Amino acid sequence: MFGPFKPAPHIAELPADKVDAKYKQLRWQVFAGIFFGYAAYYFVRGNFDLAQKGLIEAGMYNKAELGFIGSALGLAYGISKFVMAGMSDRSNPKVFLPFGLFLSGLCMVLMGIMPWATSGVMIMFALIFLNGWFQGMGWPPCGRTMVHWWSKSERGTIVSIWNTAHNLGGMVPGAMVLLASAIYFNTHGVQATAKDVWQQTLYYPGIAAMVVSFLIYFVMKDTPQSCGLPSIEKWRNDYPDNYDEKTNEQELTTKEIFVTYVLKNKLLWYIAIANVFVYLIRYGVLKWSPVYLGEVKHFNIKGTAWAYTIYELAAIPGTLLCGWVSDKVFKGKRGLTGFIFMILTTIAVVALWKNPATPEAELANYANWYENPYQLTDFILMTTVGFLIYGPVMLIGLHALELAPKKAAGTSAGFTGLFGYLGGTVSASAIVGWAAEYYGWDGGFYVMIAGGILSVILLFIVMVEEGKHKAKLADHYGK
């Protein structure tokens, strides 16, 4: 890497009596940087999903076209997350993380305020692709930071806490739709619809992301050694079984990262393939729920925004519970924990599909979604899916971080993201959208439920292989 992107050099270690206080201070400062920085990436990750119903109502695009446009994000992000991970493992996260955030926010601002940006399918596809490419600069520097500042025995808990940044950030677009709706109502004196506020759904979150990017730059740090501190393993006296100071603390070549520690890692391949179907469920529900709830379940724009927002909010306790169960109940068995959570997630998706819509004759009886028993049940089921699905998402990323040395951790996680986004997110957008357009919403749910079943099967295989992997390590290191 070059210029400001180069890793910060190691400096002389601080006196022993100052190390503890400095470590504790900087750990939480750095955590604030990666938490709020990554949350801001989600301001502009899913906000296009909320704009889709307005684009349909405006007669600009149909579901199949929007599915094709939306697939650009997963396509670009999947490739970028892997490519940028290799770059991030050799970069300074203090610069890398906020730089990508600023550019991603800029893309959404342009889409919201420039008429030409939404004037054709291919133009929108190109801008969403560009946004997805910059989004790939978010996860890898966060993964690199976590493996340098937290040791393995505490990583399950800290990664699960950090992972809730997805959901804190993912709530923001829904909240901004409610804000835009309120502003429109006050300005025009009429109830806002999705058609009225779709542009604000794009540029409000974009502006917010750009502002946050400047703040994150001043908070972030690179490695502990660049701050005059010892490695995290040395400070906590917490060394993994296969720890080797040379490979864990020395910068690796591109070939060593990609070939030795990623492409030749069998267990990493298993969790990467499983990630395809975990992401199909995650984004199948997230991307299409605003349209599905409006068209089939008769939600208005406010009800849809609330459901979308609480879906993300519910993921916070769900992810924390999943991380705790993984660490404390199943003693680091990430595959087993994910297997159980995906069974429950698939059941919740089936229940959301099968819950009946409000009969047309009864719609006038309910002024708000929370007074309508049919819509309230849908709301609870959406919340349940959100509570369950982000745990397996977090575990696969954590598992990938733990399957490679620290200097290759970002690339390892990026590899699983490549599969999740290229396979899962593209399928969730393009295939679910195509199935819903030409075979009705039953067709869209068949695709998502099939993905849920396949994720359960693959995570069972991961669980078995994980046991074999741990047994080999125990034999090799005599434990």
Secondary structure, DSSP 8 states (H G I E B T S, - for coil): --GGGS---------HHHHHHHHHHHHHHHHHHHHHHHHHHGGGTSHHHHHHHHHHHTTS--HHHHHHHHHHHHHHHHHHHHHHHHHHTTS-HHHHHHHHHHHHHHHHHHHHH-GGGGSSHHHHHHHHHHHHHHHTTTHHHHHHHHHHHS-HHHHHHHHHHHHTHHHHHHHHHHHHHHHHHHHHHHHHSS---HHHHHHHHHHHHHHHHHHHHHHHHHH----GGGGT---HHHHHT---TT--HHHHHS---HHIIIIIIIIT-HHHHHHHHHHHHHHHHHHHHHHHHHHHHHHTS---HHHHHHHHHHHHHHHHHHHHHHHHIIIIISTT-HHHHHHHHHHHHHHHHHHHHHS----GGGGGG-SSGGG-HHHHHHHHHHHHHHHHHHHHHHHHHHHHHHTS-GGGHHHHHHHHHHHIIIIIIHIIIIIHHHHHHHHHHHHHHHHHHHHHHHHHHHHHHHHHHHHHHHHHHHHHTT-
